[in-house]
């Protein structure tokens, strides 16, 4: 795993070490230990040291709608909007997405000080939400690909993510230049959502050394994470969160 596990008074969470080297952001990925759907906003606020009232969480619909968060926004109202990606350049706002196997993708422009997070299940990944996040950062905030850091967080891995043959074919057709995104084993097809998202941002000019893949599978590590597949459905969610600190 390319992420570090932290334990704060019985609350387990994960961070990218690479992201922790930046002093102007804070971020985390929750676990099933110490967290539940009810206490997430309070705990996020406490650990990230940002106000609970400044948390934005969209109505996720497995699409590629990306919402830009401004300081004048009513965060409660924003949270009613359908979308799967969030970006801001305003400090003290917690951008968050919910997950239970789907891929959390974190973005940081190290120079312009812009952060983002996206939710990519197979649909969002197929529609290239990661590439669209990079496009938006460039278009709206003047980000340059070379300055952007991307983190691909815990989610269902290629070890466990069996898909139908048809879906495998669709990915091959859509991304003919992407190799190693599908694996065949015992006549079954497995899709590597981590690799697709990795290649999508690389394709947009993000440097290989600036892409961190956690390689943590939620299904393999169901003792630490919730996994919709492994648990045959769960209402509990894992949350990916990122924000700019006040000093940004
Ligand atoms: Zn696995």
Boltz pocket constraint, residues with backbone or C-beta under 6 A from the ligand:
constraints:
  - pocket:
      binder: B
      contacts: [[A, 156], [A, 157], [A, 158], [A, 159], [A, 160], [A, 161], [A, 217], [A, 218], [A, 219], [A, 220], [A, 221]]
      max_distance: 6.0
